[in-house]
Amino acid sequence: MPTSTINVQLKEIVAQTRQGLENLYGEQLIRIILYGSQARGDARPDSDIDILILLKEPFNYSQESERISVLIADICLEHTVVISCMFATLQKYQEYESGFFRNIRCEGVPI
């Protein structure tokens, strides 16, 4: 989906999320990818916002989830949305052949 088709509220949420993640991770952050119904353009008003966060180094998934929890919760409360975040290394994203990663590689929108 071209970025221009993302609605205005989603653009604001995505920008706010990106800025917060850049502040938290700095050079460790490789890429952030919007995926799922929001990326495909078929989201309903109650659809969540699915985000894949690609990090440079190996990491502890539960620690990273906790690390972003306040940032994501604040954005969710401010905009009355649900943001679901997943983490992966670039290698895992590029090389794993699961349906999950294949779909994101095909339909995901870098943000």
Phi and psi restraints in degrees (value plus and minus 20) as a CYANA .aco file:
   2 PRO   PHI     -82.9   -42.9
   2 PRO   PSI     123.4   163.4
   3 THR   PHI     -75.5   -35.5
   3 THR   PSI     -52.5   -12.5
   4 SER   PHI     -83.9   -43.9
   4 SER   PSI     -38.1     1.9
   5 THR   PHI    -109.8   -69.8
   5 THR   PSI     -25.2    14.8
   6 ILE   PHI     -92.0   -52.0
   6 ILE   PSI     111.0   151.0
   7 ASN   PHI     -87.0   -47.0
   7 ASN   PSI     144.6   184.6
   8 VAL   PHI     -81.5   -41.5
   8 VAL   PSI     -65.6   -25.6
   9 GLN   PHI     -83.3   -43.3
   9 GLN   PSI     -61.8   -21.8
  10 LEU   PHI     -83.2   -43.2
  10 LEU   PSI     -60.9   -20.9
  11 LYS   PHI     -78.1   -38.1
  11 LYS   PSI     -63.0   -23.0
  12 GLU   PHI     -85.0   -45.0
  12 GLU   PSI     -64.5   -24.5
  13 ILE   PHI     -83.3   -43.3
  13 ILE   PSI     -65.2   -25.2
  14 VAL   PHI     -82.9   -42.9
  14 VAL   PSI     -63.8   -23.8
  15 ALA   PHI     -83.4   -43.4
  15 ALA   PSI     -62.9   -22.9
  16 GLN   PHI     -85.0   -45.0
  16 GLN   PSI     -61.4   -21.4
  17 THR   PHI     -85.3   -45.3
  17 THR   PSI     -65.7   -25.7
  18 ARG   PHI     -79.4   -39.4
  18 ARG   PSI     -66.5   -26.5
  19 GLN   PHI     -80.6   -40.6
  19 GLN   PSI     -64.9   -24.9
  20 GLY   PHI     -82.7   -42.7
  20 GLY   PSI     -62.0   -22.0
  21 LEU   PHI     -88.4   -48.4
  21 LEU   PSI     -58.1   -18.1
  22 GLU   PHI     -82.1   -42.1
  22 GLU   PSI     -60.4   -20.4
  23 ASN   PHI     -85.3   -45.3
  23 ASN   PSI     -59.4   -19.4
  24 LEU   PHI     -92.3   -52.3
  24 LEU   PSI     -61.0   -21.0
  25 TYR   PHI    -124.6   -84.6
  25 TYR   PSI     -43.6    -3.6
  26 GLY   PHI      34.2    74.2
  26 GLY   PSI    -147.6  -107.6
  27 GLU   PHI     -88.2   -48.2
  27 GLU   PSI     -37.7     2.3
  28 GLN   PHI     -91.7   -51.7
  28 GLN   PSI     -42.8    -2.8
  29 LEU   PHI    -100.3   -60.3
  29 LEU   PSI     102.6   142.6
  30 ILE   PHI    -113.7   -73.7
  30 ILE   PSI     -70.7   -30.7
  31 ARG   PHI    -180.5  -140.5
  31 ARG   PSI     132.9   172.9
  32 ILE   PHI    -143.3  -103.3
  32 ILE   PSI     111.3   151.3
  33 ILE   PHI    -145.7  -105.7
  33 ILE   PSI     105.0   145.0
  34 LEU   PHI    -101.9   -61.9
  34 LEU   PSI     111.6   151.6
  35 TYR   PHI    -159.7  -119.7
  35 TYR   PSI     158.0   198.0
  36 GLY   PHI      63.9   103.9
  36 GLY   PSI    -177.7  -137.7
  37 SER   PHI     -82.6   -42.6
  37 SER   PSI     -53.6   -13.6
  38 GLN   PHI     -85.4   -45.4
  38 GLN   PSI     -59.6   -19.6
  39 ALA   PHI     -92.0   -52.0
  39 ALA   PSI     -55.8   -15.8
  40 ARG   PHI     -95.8   -55.8
  40 ARG   PSI     -39.3     0.7
  41 GLY   PHI      67.4   107.4
  41 GLY   PSI      -6.8    33.2
  42 ASP   PHI    -136.1   -96.1
  42 ASP   PSI       8.5    48.5
  43 ALA   PHI     -92.0   -52.0
  43 ALA   PSI     126.3   166.3
  44 ARG   PHI    -113.6   -73.6
  44 ARG   PSI     148.7   188.7
  45 PRO   PHI     -77.5   -37.5
  45 PRO   PSI     -49.1    -9.1
  46 ASP   PHI    -118.2   -78.2
  46 ASP   PSI     -10.0    30.0
  47 SER   PHI     -89.7   -49.7
  47 SER   PSI     126.4   166.4
  48 ASP   PHI    -101.0   -61.0
  48 ASP   PSI     153.6   193.6
  49 ILE   PHI    -131.6   -91.6
  49 ILE   PSI      94.3   134.3
  50 ASP   PHI    -117.0   -77.0
  50 ASP   PSI     107.6   147.6
  51 ILE   PHI    -151.7  -111.7
  51 ILE   PSI     111.7   151.7
  52 LEU   PHI    -124.3   -84.3
  52 LEU   PSI     107.8   147.8
  53 ILE   PHI    -128.5   -88.5
  53 ILE   PSI      97.3   137.3
  54 LEU   PHI    -117.8   -77.8
  54 LEU   PSI     105.1   145.1
  55 LEU   PHI    -135.0   -95.0
  55 LEU   PSI     130.2   170.2
  56 LYS   PHI     -88.8   -48.8
  56 LYS   PSI     -62.9   -22.9
  57 GLU   PHI    -124.1   -84.1
  57 GLU   PSI     138.0   178.0
  58 PRO   PHI     -78.1   -38.1
  58 PRO   PSI     128.3   168.3
  59 PHE   PHI    -168.0  -128.0
  59 PHE   PSI     146.7   186.7
  60 ASN   PHI    -115.8   -75.8
  60 ASN   PSI      95.1   135.1
  61 TYR   PHI     -77.1   -37.1
  61 TYR   PSI     -65.6   -25.6
  62 SER   PHI     -88.1   -48.1
  62 SER   PSI     -55.4   -15.4
  63 GLN   PHI     -85.5   -45.5
  63 GLN   PSI     -60.3   -20.3
  64 GLU   PHI     -89.2   -49.2
  64 GLU   PSI     -57.5   -17.5
  65 SER   PHI     -80.8   -40.8
  65 SER   PSI     -62.1   -22.1
  66 GLU   PHI     -87.6   -47.6
  66 GLU   PSI     -58.7   -18.7
  67 ARG   PHI     -78.6   -38.6
  67 ARG   PSI     -57.8   -17.8
  68 ILE   PHI    -114.6   -74.6
  68 ILE   PSI     -23.4    16.6
  69 SER   PHI     -78.8   -38.8
  69 SER   PSI     -62.8   -22.8
  70 VAL   PHI     -87.8   -47.8
  70 VAL   PSI     -65.2   -25.2
  71 LEU   PHI     -76.2   -36.2
  71 LEU   PSI     -72.5   -32.5
  72 ILE   PHI     -86.5   -46.5
  72 ILE   PSI     -61.7   -21.7
  73 ALA   PHI     -81.2   -41.2
  73 ALA   PSI     -62.2   -22.2
  74 ASP   PHI     -82.2   -42.2
  74 ASP   PSI     -63.3   -23.3
  75 ILE   PHI     -86.2   -46.2
  75 ILE   PSI     -62.8   -22.8
  76 CYS   PHI     -79.5   -39.5
  76 CYS   PSI     -65.7   -25.7
  77 LEU   PHI     -87.1   -47.1
  77 LEU   PSI     -61.1   -21.1
  78 GLU   PHI     -82.0   -42.0
  78 GLU   PSI     -58.4   -18.4
  79 HIS   PHI    -127.1   -87.1
  79 HIS   PSI     -19.7    20.3
  80 THR   PHI      32.9    72.9
  80 THR   PSI      34.0    74.0
  81 VAL   PHI    -153.3  -113.3
  81 VAL   PSI     150.1   190.1
  82 VAL   PHI    -135.5   -95.5
  82 VAL   PSI     105.0   145.0
  83 ILE   PHI    -131.1   -91.1
  83 ILE   PSI     104.4   144.4
  84 SER   PHI    -128.8   -88.8
  84 SER   PSI     101.2   141.2
  85 CYS   PHI    -132.2   -92.2
  85 CYS   PSI     119.4   159.4
  86 MET   PHI    -144.4  -104.4
  86 MET   PSI     134.4   174.4
  87 PHE   PHI    -139.9   -99.9
  87 PHE   PSI     130.0   170.0
  88 ALA   PHI    -179.2  -139.2
  88 ALA   PSI     138.5   178.5
  89 THR   PHI    -103.1   -63.1
  89 THR   PSI     141.3   181.3
  90 LEU   PHI     -80.6   -40.6
  90 LEU   PSI     -61.4   -21.4
  91 GLN   PHI     -80.2   -40.2
  91 GLN   PSI     -66.3   -26.3
  92 LYS   PHI     -82.2   -42.2
  92 LYS   PSI     -64.8   -24.8
  93 TYR   PHI     -79.0   -39.0
  93 TYR   PSI     -64.3   -24.3
  94 GLN   PHI     -97.4   -57.4
  94 GLN   PSI     -51.0   -11.0
  95 GLU   PHI    -125.8   -85.8
  95 GLU   PSI     -47.3    -7.3
  96 TYR   PHI     -89.2   -49.2
  96 TYR   PSI     116.2   156.2
  97 GLU   PHI    -122.4   -82.4
  97 GLU   PSI       3.9    43.9
  98 SER   PHI     -89.9   -49.9
  98 SER   PSI     137.0   177.0
  99 GLY   PHI     -78.5   -38.5
  99 GLY   PSI     -56.3   -16.3
 100 PHE   PHI     -77.1   -37.1
 100 PHE   PSI     -74.7   -34.7
 101 PHE   PHI     -91.3   -51.3
 101 PHE   PSI     -55.6   -15.6
 102 ARG   PHI     -80.6   -40.6
 102 ARG   PSI     -64.0   -24.0
 103 ASN   PHI     -82.6   -42.6
 103 ASN   PSI     -62.2   -22.2
 104 ILE   PHI     -85.9   -45.9
 104 ILE   PSI     -60.6   -20.6
 105 ARG   PHI     -82.6   -42.6
 105 ARG   PSI     -53.8   -13.8
 106 CYS   PHI    -102.0   -62.0
 106 CYS   PSI     -61.9   -21.9
 107 GLU   PHI    -130.2   -90.2
 107 GLU   PSI     -32.4     7.6
 108 GLY   PHI     -87.3   -47.3
 108 GLY   PSI     131.7   171.7
 109 VAL   PHI    -139.7   -99.7
 109 VAL   PSI      93.7   133.7
 110 PRO   PHI     -81.2   -41.2
 110 PRO   PSI     117.9   157.9
